[in-house]
Amino acid sequence: MSQTTVEPISYRVVRSKRKTLALHITKSGELEVRAPYRFPESQIAPFVAAHRDWILKQLKRLSAQKKALADVPKLTEQELTALKEKAKLLLPQRVEYFAKRMGVKYGNITIRCQKTRWGSCSGKGNLNFNCLLLLTPEAVIDYVVVHELCHRKEMNHSAAFWREVEKAYPNYRESYQWLKQNEQAILARVFSE
């Protein structure tokens, strides 16, 4: 990886086995140029320059989003504890309900407050859920529960996995989109950037 600047845009080159150039702006506001291993360095700067307007627009949007998230009211320690306790009651009920409908078995259920995951399923069938799910609509909670239970059938995110999700929860796309659009604001209730 190398660090380069095209006035005034700074970027980092990340090389891999990919076949094309791509731009990626990280959550922290860093511009990454993803490039094939043998792609000439001399062609990367012009690529960045050609996409300057798009890059500046995305950086401006990210900056506005960060400012908005800074104003989100934080949960107190007491509120977070209460949320975890409520999640320990509600989430196992939802898991049991959907597991029976789907015909799957599961292991232990753990509730945590996590910055990067809404849920997970181990190879042994143990389920882990983020207590912050309780700040989302009921449909989103059910989608995440179904998503993790579908890993009992498919331990991946293949097309077969998504077919299982759709079979168990036909309107999952709406909940998936809601979570994608609102997750940063929910996480900002506890975590700072």
LUMKELO-879123 format. One record per residue (C-alpha): chain; residue number from 1; residue in three letters; x, y, z. Coordinates in nm, 4 decimals, always signed. Each point is the difference from the previous one (the first is absolute). Example, Ala and Ser with C-alpha at 12.3 -4.5 7.8 and 13.67 -1.06 7.14 Angstrom:
# LUMKELO-879123
[atom "A", 1, "ALA", [+1.2300, -0.4500, +0.7800]]
[atom "A", 2, "SER", [+0.1370, +0.3440, -0.0660]]
***
This chain:
# LUMKELO-879123
[atom "A", 1, "MET", [+0.0000, +0.0000, +0.0000]]
[atom "A", 2, "SER", [+0.1233, +0.3462, -0.0796]]
[atom "A", 3, "GLN", [-0.1260, +0.3474, +0.0935]]
[atom "A", 4, "THR", [-0.0336, +0.2547, -0.2811]]
[atom "A", 5, "THR", [-0.1585, +0.3421, -0.0522]]
[atom "A", 6, "VAL", [-0.1767, +0.1529, -0.3007]]
[atom "A", 7, "GLU", [-0.0527, +0.3606, +0.1073]]
[atom "A", 8, "PRO", [-0.1736, +0.0225, +0.2399]]
[atom "A", 9, "ILE", [-0.1245, -0.3598, +0.0150]]
[atom "A", 10, "SER", [+0.2058, -0.2444, +0.1997]]
[atom "A", 11, "TYR", [-0.0441, -0.3710, -0.0654]]
[atom "A", 12, "ARG", [+0.1399, -0.3384, +0.0856]]
[atom "A", 13, "VAL", [+0.0559, -0.2719, -0.2601]]
[atom "A", 14, "VAL", [-0.1096, -0.3484, +0.1009]]
[atom "A", 15, "ARG", [+0.1164, -0.2674, -0.2415]]
[atom "A", 16, "SER", [-0.1627, -0.3401, -0.0449]]
[atom "A", 17, "LYS", [-0.0870, -0.2640, -0.2614]]
[atom "A", 18, "ARG", [-0.2874, +0.2149, -0.1296]]
[atom "A", 19, "LYS", [-0.0169, +0.0815, -0.3722]]
[atom "A", 20, "THR", [-0.1158, +0.3630, +0.0052]]
[atom "A", 21, "LEU", [+0.0552, +0.3244, +0.1881]]
[atom "A", 22, "ALA", [-0.2564, +0.1022, +0.2601]]
[atom "A", 23, "LEU", [-0.0421, +0.2850, +0.2473]]
[atom "A", 24, "HIS", [-0.1085, -0.0580, +0.3582]]
[atom "A", 25, "ILE", [-0.0493, +0.2547, +0.2760]]
[atom "A", 26, "THR", [+0.0345, -0.1498, +0.3466]]
[atom "A", 27, "LYS", [-0.2225, +0.0956, +0.2930]]
[atom "A", 28, "SER", [+0.2878, +0.2073, +0.1348]]
[atom "A", 29, "GLY", [+0.0113, +0.2021, -0.3241]]
[atom "A", 30, "GLU", [+0.3080, -0.1548, -0.1582]]
[atom "A", 31, "LEU", [+0.0017, -0.0472, -0.3760]]
[atom "A", 32, "GLU", [+0.1222, -0.3395, -0.1132]]
[atom "A", 33, "VAL", [+0.0822, -0.0793, -0.3588]]
[atom "A", 34, "ARG", [-0.0349, -0.3730, -0.0437]]
[atom "A", 35, "ALA", [+0.2268, -0.1120, -0.2807]]
[atom "A", 36, "PRO", [+0.1252, -0.3195, -0.1640]]
[atom "A", 37, "TYR", [+0.3509, -0.1044, +0.1035]]
[atom "A", 38, "ARG", [+0.1592, +0.0891, -0.3338]]
[atom "A", 39, "PHE", [-0.1969, +0.3148, -0.0752]]
[atom "A", 40, "PRO", [+0.2458, +0.2854, -0.0748]]
[atom "A", 41, "GLU", [+0.0305, +0.2601, +0.2758]]
[atom "A", 42, "SER", [+0.0176, +0.2684, -0.2691]]
[atom "A", 43, "GLN", [-0.3628, -0.0677, -0.1020]]
[atom "A", 44, "ILE", [-0.1459, +0.0155, +0.3506]]
[atom "A", 45, "ALA", [+0.0375, +0.3761, +0.0575]]
[atom "A", 46, "PRO", [-0.1824, +0.0868, -0.3265]]
[atom "A", 47, "PHE", [-0.2775, -0.2443, +0.0990]]
[atom "A", 48, "VAL", [-0.0413, +0.1799, +0.3335]]
[atom "A", 49, "ALA", [+0.0083, +0.3402, -0.1722]]
[atom "A", 50, "ALA", [-0.2696, -0.1102, -0.2463]]
[atom "A", 51, "HIS", [-0.2279, -0.0924, +0.2912]]
[atom "A", 52, "ARG", [+0.0777, +0.3086, +0.2092]]
[atom "A", 53, "ASP", [-0.3571, +0.1374, -0.0007]]
[atom "A", 54, "TRP", [-0.1455, -0.3321, +0.1149]]
[atom "A", 55, "ILE", [+0.2657, -0.0353, +0.2720]]
[atom "A", 56, "LEU", [-0.0570, +0.3522, +0.1353]]
[atom "A", 57, "LYS", [-0.3784, -0.0548, -0.0024]]
[atom "A", 58, "GLN", [+0.0381, -0.3245, +0.1976]]
[atom "A", 59, "LEU", [+0.2415, +0.1579, +0.2496]]
[atom "A", 60, "LYS", [-0.2416, +0.2914, +0.0522]]
[atom "A", 61, "ARG", [-0.2900, -0.2435, +0.0546]]
[atom "A", 62, "LEU", [+0.2082, -0.1996, +0.2492]]
[atom "A", 63, "SER", [+0.0959, +0.3155, +0.1880]]
[atom "A", 64, "ALA", [-0.3659, +0.1089, +0.0256]]
[atom "A", 65, "GLN", [-0.0950, -0.3485, +0.1167]]
[atom "A", 66, "LYS", [+0.2693, +0.0087, +0.2713]]
[atom "A", 67, "LYS", [-0.1245, +0.3388, +0.1225]]
[atom "A", 68, "ALA", [-0.3584, -0.1288, +0.0152]]
[atom "A", 69, "LEU", [+0.1098, -0.3120, +0.1881]]
[atom "A", 70, "ALA", [+0.1920, +0.2095, +0.2514]]
[atom "A", 71, "ASP", [-0.3335, +0.1554, +0.1020]]
[atom "A", 72, "VAL", [-0.1718, -0.3351, +0.0608]]
[atom "A", 73, "PRO", [-0.0824, -0.0314, +0.3720]]
[atom "A", 74, "LYS", [+0.2106, -0.2654, +0.1724]]
[atom "A", 75, "LEU", [-0.1529, -0.2748, +0.2119]]
[atom "A", 76, "THR", [+0.0816, +0.0234, +0.3692]]
[atom "A", 77, "GLU", [+0.1565, -0.2972, +0.1769]]
[atom "A", 78, "GLN", [-0.3371, -0.0696, +0.1637]]
[atom "A", 79, "GLU", [-0.1839, +0.0128, -0.3337]]
[atom "A", 80, "LEU", [+0.2537, -0.2355, -0.1564]]
[atom "A", 81, "THR", [-0.0313, -0.2452, +0.2916]]
[atom "A", 82, "ALA", [-0.3801, +0.0089, -0.0290]]
[atom "A", 83, "LEU", [+0.0255, -0.0588, -0.3763]]
[atom "A", 84, "LYS", [+0.2221, -0.3059, +0.0544]]
[atom "A", 85, "GLU", [-0.2446, -0.1426, +0.2559]]
[atom "A", 86, "LYS", [-0.2937, +0.0532, -0.2335]]
[atom "A", 87, "ALA", [+0.1957, -0.1612, -0.2860]]
[atom "A", 88, "LYS", [+0.0741, -0.3044, +0.2192]]
[atom "A", 89, "LEU", [-0.3758, -0.0504, +0.0343]]
[atom "A", 90, "LEU", [-0.1204, +0.0865, -0.3496]]
[atom "A", 91, "LEU", [+0.2654, -0.1415, -0.2337]]
[atom "A", 92, "PRO", [-0.0125, -0.3610, +0.1280]]
[atom "A", 93, "GLN", [-0.3783, +0.0071, -0.0512]]
[atom "A", 94, "ARG", [+0.0412, +0.1136, -0.3614]]
[atom "A", 95, "VAL", [+0.2737, -0.2595, -0.0581]]
[atom "A", 96, "GLU", [-0.2185, -0.2792, +0.1381]]
[atom "A", 97, "TYR", [-0.2982, +0.1106, -0.2095]]
[atom "A", 98, "PHE", [+0.1920, +0.0124, -0.3295]]
[atom "A", 99, "ALA", [+0.2145, -0.3081, +0.0710]]
[atom "A", 100, "LYS", [-0.3171, -0.2092, +0.0377]]
[atom "A", 101, "ARG", [-0.1470, +0.1415, -0.3232]]
[atom "A", 102, "MET", [+0.3245, -0.0610, -0.1878]]
[atom "A", 103, "GLY", [+0.0717, -0.3413, +0.1488]]
[atom "A", 104, "VAL", [+0.3483, +0.0886, +0.1295]]
[atom "A", 105, "LYS", [+0.1736, -0.0557, +0.3304]]
[atom "A", 106, "TYR", [+0.2332, +0.2451, +0.1721]]
[atom "A", 107, "GLY", [+0.2334, +0.0126, +0.2991]]
[atom "A", 108, "ASN", [+0.0542, +0.2756, +0.2527]]
[atom "A", 109, "ILE", [-0.1197, +0.3560, -0.0513]]
[atom "A", 110, "THR", [+0.2264, +0.2855, +0.1088]]
[atom "A", 111, "ILE", [-0.0947, +0.3676, +0.0106]]
[atom "A", 112, "ARG", [+0.2721, +0.2658, -0.0310]]
[atom "A", 113, "CYS", [+0.0370, +0.3628, -0.0946]]
[atom "A", 114, "GLN", [+0.2112, -0.0077, -0.3161]]
[atom "A", 115, "LYS", [+0.1343, +0.2615, -0.2350]]
[atom "A", 116, "THR", [+0.0325, -0.2148, -0.3113]]
[atom "A", 117, "ARG", [-0.2612, -0.2768, +0.0002]]
[atom "A", 118, "TRP", [-0.3726, -0.0340, +0.0461]]
[atom "A", 119, "GLY", [+0.0216, -0.3743, +0.0407]]
[atom "A", 120, "SER", [+0.2103, -0.3068, -0.0670]]
[atom "A", 121, "CYS", [-0.0286, -0.3774, -0.0024]]
[atom "A", 122, "SER", [+0.2890, -0.2309, +0.0887]]
[atom "A", 123, "GLY", [+0.0659, -0.3349, -0.1615]]
[atom "A", 124, "LYS", [-0.1405, -0.1629, +0.3145]]
[atom "A", 125, "GLY", [-0.3256, +0.1919, -0.0375]]
[atom "A", 126, "ASN", [+0.0596, +0.2516, +0.2771]]
[atom "A", 127, "LEU", [-0.1678, +0.3314, -0.0749]]
[atom "A", 128, "ASN", [+0.1211, +0.3445, +0.0929]]
[atom "A", 129, "PHE", [-0.2130, +0.3154, -0.0283]]
[atom "A", 130, "ASN", [+0.0630, +0.3700, +0.0476]]
[atom "A", 131, "CYS", [-0.2252, +0.1495, +0.2690]]
[atom "A", 132, "LEU", [-0.0262, +0.3149, -0.2152]]
[atom "A", 133, "LEU", [-0.2348, -0.1983, -0.2252]]
[atom "A", 134, "LEU", [-0.2700, +0.1030, +0.2448]]
[atom "A", 135, "LEU", [+0.0350, +0.3561, -0.1312]]
[atom "A", 136, "THR", [-0.1226, -0.1216, -0.3409]]
[atom "A", 137, "PRO", [-0.3517, -0.0861, -0.1200]]
[atom "A", 138, "GLU", [-0.1328, -0.3467, +0.0847]]
[atom "A", 139, "ALA", [+0.0271, -0.1056, -0.3665]]
[atom "A", 140, "VAL", [+0.3742, +0.0741, +0.0054]]
[atom "A", 141, "ILE", [+0.0477, -0.2039, +0.3187]]
[atom "A", 142, "ASP", [-0.1817, -0.2920, -0.1609]]
[atom "A", 143, "TYR", [+0.2081, +0.0333, -0.3176]]
[atom "A", 144, "VAL", [+0.3274, -0.0194, +0.1960]]
[atom "A", 145, "VAL", [-0.1260, -0.3007, +0.1986]]
[atom "A", 146, "VAL", [-0.1030, -0.1787, -0.3222]]
[atom "A", 147, "HIS", [+0.3300, +0.0954, -0.1659]]
[atom "A", 148, "GLU", [+0.2002, -0.1644, +0.2793]]
[atom "A", 149, "LEU", [-0.2242, -0.3068, +0.0127]]
[atom "A", 150, "CYS", [+0.0432, -0.0464, -0.3752]]
[atom "A", 151, "HIS", [+0.3700, -0.0504, +0.0703]]
[atom "A", 152, "ARG", [-0.1060, -0.3261, +0.1657]]
[atom "A", 153, "LYS", [-0.0800, -0.1150, -0.3544]]
[atom "A", 154, "GLU", [+0.2627, +0.1944, -0.1958]]
[atom "A", 155, "MET", [+0.3155, +0.1248, +0.1786]]
[atom "A", 156, "ASN", [+0.0704, +0.2611, -0.2669]]
[atom "A", 157, "HIS", [-0.1697, +0.2800, -0.1909]]
[atom "A", 158, "SER", [-0.0489, -0.1928, -0.3238]]
[atom "A", 159, "ALA", [-0.3056, +0.0172, -0.2253]]
[atom "A", 160, "ALA", [-0.1277, -0.3126, +0.1804]]
[atom "A", 161, "PHE", [+0.0282, +0.1833, +0.3325]]
[atom "A", 162, "TRP", [-0.2002, +0.2987, -0.1257]]
[atom "A", 163, "ARG", [-0.2662, -0.2354, -0.1402]]
[atom "A", 164, "GLU", [-0.0350, -0.1454, +0.3522]]
[atom "A", 165, "VAL", [-0.0363, +0.3509, +0.1436]]
[atom "A", 166, "GLU", [-0.2650, +0.0890, -0.2566]]
[atom "A", 167, "LYS", [-0.1891, -0.3248, +0.0605]]
[atom "A", 168, "ALA", [-0.0106, +0.0654, +0.3768]]
[atom "A", 169, "TYR", [-0.0473, +0.3775, -0.0189]]
[atom "A", 170, "PRO", [-0.1280, +0.1084, -0.3458]]
[atom "A", 171, "ASN", [+0.0199, +0.3778, +0.0640]]
[atom "A", 172, "TYR", [+0.3557, -0.0118, +0.1367]]
[atom "A", 173, "ARG", [+0.1304, +0.2495, -0.2565]]
[atom "A", 174, "GLU", [-0.1960, +0.2870, +0.1574]]
[atom "A", 175, "SER", [+0.1473, -0.0756, +0.3438]]
[atom "A", 176, "TYR", [+0.3475, -0.0460, -0.1472]]
[atom "A", 177, "GLN", [-0.0240, +0.3420, -0.1679]]
[atom "A", 178, "TRP", [-0.1375, +0.1656, +0.3140]]
[atom "A", 179, "LEU", [+0.2897, -0.1356, +0.2034]]
[atom "A", 180, "LYS", [+0.2543, +0.1041, -0.2605]]
[atom "A", 181, "GLN", [-0.1409, +0.3558, -0.0095]]
[atom "A", 182, "ASN", [-0.0354, +0.0432, +0.3767]]
[atom "A", 183, "GLU", [+0.2764, -0.2080, +0.1576]]
[atom "A", 184, "GLN", [+0.2480, +0.2867, +0.0389]]
[atom "A", 185, "ALA", [-0.2518, +0.2124, +0.1916]]
[atom "A", 186, "ILE", [-0.0842, -0.2934, +0.2290]]
[atom "A", 187, "LEU", [+0.3641, -0.0862, +0.0651]]
[atom "A", 188, "ALA", [+0.0712, +0.3681, +0.0679]]
[atom "A", 189, "ARG", [-0.2333, -0.0279, +0.3034]]
[atom "A", 190, "VAL", [+0.2835, -0.1920, +0.1717]]
[atom "A", 191, "PHE", [+0.3206, +0.0217, -0.2030]]
[atom "A", 192, "SER", [+0.2038, +0.2978, -0.1118]]
[atom "A", 193, "GLU", [+0.1850, -0.0204, -0.3339]]
***
